[in-house]
């Protein structure tokens, strides 16, 4: 199965999951518990923490299935810019958040295609620029992300990686969703394709 066919299948699964969860409230795997509902994170019907957690799980599986194809420098660099944009989405990154993000990045199955030091260096370079001057750092990160647009499978994988990292704490807040939507725009992708 081609990566595009796999992505289409995953998209259909995610859409069906969101539709089926839309009217159910809580219940089922990943629903309920901290971060699953409300908490001021812009929850709306069909996008509660439970369905987002399940969507993140589906995206992780899809990324793992195409791991062998995600070895280019463009994917690596765009993914690190995406992770930094998500980390700094609220305008700041404290040292503990930076360390937590680094750990998630180097522990990510797909990103293990690359040496950890390369990932840390690129992630930290973008975070430093974002925290020094958010608007300039944001523009630079989006330019780096846009370079992955040449290969649609990689472009989608960059967004998926950002969603997986953003959703690792059980929710994706409004500022993180906005960063993901901006990355989608830079890549010529529809945010709705990713449930954003």
Residue, then its C-alpha position, 0 to 999 in steps of 0.5 A: x500500500x502506498x503512503x498516500x493510500x495509507x494516509x487516505x485510509x487513516x484519514x477515513x478512520x480518524x473522521x469516522x472516529x471523530x463522528x462516532x465520538x461526537x455524540x457520545x460524550x465520554x467513554x471508551x479507551x482514552x476518554x475521561x480523565x485529566x485533559x479529556x474534556x473542557x479545561x479551557x482548551x477550546x473543546x467542542x463536540x467531536x474534539x474532546x481530549x478522548x478523541x484527540x488522544x485516539x487521533x494522536x494514537x492513530x497518527x503515531x501508528x501511521x507514522x510508524x508504518x512509513x518510518x522507512x520513507x522518512x529519512x530525508x533532511x527536509x523531513x528532519x528539519x521541518x519536523x524540528x521546526x514544527x516541534x519548536x513552533x508547537x513548543x513556543x505556541x503560547x509565546x514562551x518555553x520554560x526550561x522544563x518544557x524544553x527538556x520534556x519536548x527534547x525527550x519526546x523528540x529523541x524518544x519518538x519512533x520515527x525521529x529515531x531515524x536521525x542522530x539525537x544530537x542533530x534533532x536537539x540542535x535543530x529543535x533548540x535553534x528554532x526554540x531560541x529564535x522563537x523565544x528571542x523574537x517570536x514573529x521572526x522565529x515563527x516566520x523562519x520556522x514556517x519557511x523551514x516547514x514549507x520546504x517539506x511541501x515538495x513531497x506530499x507524504x513528508x509534508x503530511x508526516x511533518x504535520x502528524x509529527x507536530x500533532x503527536x508531539x503537541x498531543x503527548x500531554x493529553x490535549x492540544x490547546x488553542x495556541x498549539x492548534x493555531x501553530x499546526x494550522x499555520x504549518x498546514x498553510x505553509x505546506x499547502x494542506x488543509x487543517x481539517x484533514x488533520x482534525x484541526 
